Amino acid sequence: MPGLLCDSNDVIDAAITSNHPWTSTAPLSALATLPLADAAVTVATATADAPLEIVLRFPTKRFVSYAGLLDTNLRQTGYVRCEAFADHALTQRLRTTVRADGRDRRVIPPPLNPRSIRFGASNWLLGSLPVRDFRLYPTNVHVVWPVCRTAAVRWTIWGQAYRPDGADDSRYRIAHAWAGDGITLSRHAGSSDGKTFGGQTITTASGDVWVEPGTVKRRAVIDQQVVRSWDRDGLADLAQRVRLDLPLVWLPNSTSAADCWRYGGLFRRVGEHEQQHLPRRMASTTITLLEWTE
């Protein structure tokens, strides 16, 4: 499985413009900032005839292999288009998510194996996530393509949005935008996915037990039993750049919407970084990640 680790976000110093108005208290510029609670919010949603466009123009050309919209309120049946251009005028297109038949992709492409879908279920026609499971995870839009030197990235969005209670929303909320390059790697035996619940159990003298629930965060352990010397150097540089306080994007399988939806997203490094040297300029390493929810 080709996993992808991205730690350099070129949106931070990009000029961000849009064809739709955004609220004054949650402006478009919030796409480049953290925490996730400080999201950019539109005045209204968009339609196919009048879609929302967000254009990211970099001061110099950047290497881009991944683009994402993180922690949004877009319904999975909505539509998105992502394009990379070699010029600021958006005339020299390098990459696009438009399918060969000319159609745009859904916010969440059909991720499920048809054999796992029950007839008559809420997702049996689209092959998407069941409605009750869709709201368990942050709505992230991930786009991966062959790396290219990019001057601008354009997002085109239309469709419905949702509120935390599941009702329709009249505005789009996008917490963070990402565009940049990353390191492609595969997980070996010993890698794992899991959840950290962060709760606390208190036992009183009388024997009563109280449980204080905490924030649920996803966790990933990437075990690399054999790493080439240039990958080892790249992972060492990545660890030095992000330290333990900067975000990175982890996609466990860049070709599978289901894996990236359930197990990928915005993470941070935790624990120490150590390389075990092997013969012939090889090494092994283990990386531990914890989901970024702030």
Secondary structure as GFF3:
##gff-version 3
##sequence-region A 1 294
A	DSSP	beta_strand	3	6	.	.	.	ID=ss1
A	DSSP	three_ten_helix	10	13	.	.	.	ID=ss2
A	DSSP	beta_strand	15	18	.	.	.	ID=ss3
A	DSSP	three_ten_helix	28	32	.	.	.	ID=ss4
A	DSSP	beta_strand	40	41	.	.	.	ID=ss5
A	DSSP	beta_strand	52	72	.	.	.	ID=ss6
A	DSSP	beta_strand	79	85	.	.	.	ID=ss7
A	DSSP	beta_strand	93	96	.	.	.	ID=ss8
A	DSSP	beta_strand	105	106	.	.	.	ID=ss9
A	DSSP	three_ten_helix	114	116	.	.	.	ID=ss10
A	DSSP	alpha_helix	131	134	.	.	.	ID=ss11
A	DSSP	beta_strand	139	158	.	.	.	ID=ss12
A	DSSP	beta_strand	161	162	.	.	.	ID=ss13
A	DSSP	beta_strand	168	169	.	.	.	ID=ss14
A	DSSP	beta_strand	173	180	.	.	.	ID=ss15
A	DSSP	beta_strand	183	185	.	.	.	ID=ss16
A	DSSP	beta_strand	192	196	.	.	.	ID=ss17
A	DSSP	beta_strand	200	203	.	.	.	ID=ss18
A	DSSP	beta_strand	209	212	.	.	.	ID=ss19
A	DSSP	beta_strand	217	227	.	.	.	ID=ss20
A	DSSP	alpha_helix	229	242	.	.	.	ID=ss21
A	DSSP	beta_strand	247	251	.	.	.	ID=ss22
A	DSSP	alpha_helix	257	263	.	.	.	ID=ss23
A	DSSP	beta_strand	265	270	.	.	.	ID=ss24
A	DSSP	beta_strand	275	278	.	.	.	ID=ss25
A	DSSP	beta_strand	282	291	.	.	.	ID=ss26
###
